[in-house]
Amino acid sequence: MSCRTGSAVLILCVPVVAASCQRSEGRFLERQLVRDELVGHFIGTPFAMESLKYAGFKEHLDPAEHQLELGTDGTCRAQTFIDPTSAAPNGTGRWIPPNAPCRWALDSDGRHQQVTVTINVAGDDATLRFYLDEEAGHLVLWQYTADPDSWKYMEFRRVENG
């Protein structure tokens, strides 16, 4: 292969490789939300359950088991895994206990708005961070369940307004 041919192959491959590493296929909400828009009830999605299976989870795979309620006063209720990227070898994970003290805030990672949920579990704070999206007119809170390039997410879809 000549140097000229090698350069042409390199030039053609670089955009393909770069495109495959763009993460989340532009899944970030393009508009800025105000805090009050997030108040309400969110439930896990069927796609989130597929993503949890991909991450190795074998229990709590019914979307209705995964609930997130964001209150107007910054309190919340959460029923989901603390870390959706980390299933134990037997397919279980750290599940948030009922009535665990919970707070939420709308903030930013510097590039995208996100919802930060802080839950007190047995005296220790666990933090869940969700990016925002909108699908079919419903707000969606999502986080990765695996390598971002795998396009697998734990996501909650708003089912009623607050």
HUJOUR-V777407 format. One record per residue. N is the residue number from 0. SS is DSSP state (A for helix, B for strand, O for the rest). D_LAST is the distance of its C-alpha to the last C-alpha in Angstrom with 2 decimals. Layout:
BEGIN
n | ss | d_last
N | SS | D_LAST
N | SS | D_LAST
END
This chain:
BEGIN
n | ss | d_last
0 | O | 63.85
1 | O | 64.61
2 | A | 62.71
3 | A | 61.64
4 | A | 60.21
5 | A | 58.44
6 | A | 56.85
7 | A | 55.66
8 | A | 54.07
9 | A | 52.36
10 | A | 51.06
11 | A | 49.67
12 | A | 48.07
13 | A | 46.30
14 | A | 43.69
15 | A | 43.03
16 | A | 42.56
17 | A | 40.39
18 | A | 38.16
19 | A | 37.73
20 | O | 36.44
21 | O | 33.68
22 | O | 30.91
23 | A | 27.69
24 | A | 29.19
25 | A | 27.22
26 | O | 23.85
27 | O | 22.24
28 | O | 19.72
29 | O | 22.01
30 | O | 19.80
31 | O | 18.46
32 | O | 14.73
33 | O | 13.50
34 | A | 11.49
35 | A | 8.46
36 | A | 8.29
37 | A | 7.87
38 | O | 4.93
39 | B | 3.76
40 | B | 6.85
41 | B | 10.09
42 | B | 13.49
43 | B | 17.03
44 | O | 18.96
45 | A | 22.54
46 | A | 23.81
47 | A | 22.55
48 | A | 24.61
49 | A | 27.60
50 | A | 27.24
51 | A | 27.20
52 | A | 30.34
53 | A | 31.88
54 | O | 31.30
55 | O | 33.15
56 | O | 30.58
57 | O | 31.75
58 | O | 29.17
59 | O | 25.41
60 | O | 25.59
61 | O | 23.25
62 | A | 19.92
63 | A | 18.22
64 | A | 19.64
65 | O | 17.65
66 | B | 14.11
67 | B | 11.91
68 | B | 8.86
69 | B | 8.05
70 | O | 7.57
71 | O | 7.95
72 | O | 11.57
73 | O | 12.45
74 | B | 12.78
75 | B | 11.93
76 | B | 13.30
77 | B | 15.34
78 | B | 17.81
79 | O | 19.91
80 | B | 23.16
81 | O | 23.70
82 | O | 25.94
83 | O | 25.60
84 | O | 28.87
85 | O | 31.02
86 | O | 31.89
87 | O | 34.77
88 | O | 37.96
89 | O | 37.12
90 | O | 33.74
91 | O | 31.57
92 | O | 29.35
93 | O | 27.73
94 | B | 24.81
95 | O | 22.27
96 | O | 23.10
97 | O | 20.69
98 | O | 19.31
99 | O | 20.56
100 | O | 19.47
101 | B | 16.96
102 | B | 15.91
103 | B | 14.45
104 | B | 15.35
105 | B | 15.48
106 | B | 19.22
107 | B | 21.99
108 | O | 24.90
109 | O | 27.05
110 | O | 26.62
111 | O | 23.05
112 | B | 19.63
113 | B | 18.33
114 | B | 15.81
115 | B | 17.91
116 | B | 17.01
117 | B | 19.68
118 | B | 20.38
119 | B | 23.31
120 | B | 25.42
121 | O | 28.64
122 | O | 28.94
123 | B | 28.41
124 | B | 25.47
125 | B | 24.40
126 | B | 22.57
127 | B | 20.67
128 | B | 20.23
129 | B | 18.32
130 | B | 19.08
131 | B | 16.82
132 | B | 17.54
133 | B | 16.38
134 | B | 17.89
135 | O | 18.06
136 | O | 15.13
137 | B | 12.76
138 | B | 12.14
139 | B | 14.40
140 | B | 15.09
141 | B | 18.79
142 | B | 21.82
143 | B | 25.44
144 | O | 27.00
145 | O | 30.49
146 | O | 32.56
147 | A | 30.55
148 | A | 33.29
149 | A | 32.59
150 | O | 29.23
151 | O | 27.60
152 | B | 24.03
153 | B | 21.57
154 | B | 18.40
155 | B | 14.86
156 | B | 13.19
157 | B | 9.54
158 | B | 9.69
159 | B | 6.55
160 | B | 3.79
161 | O | 0.00
END
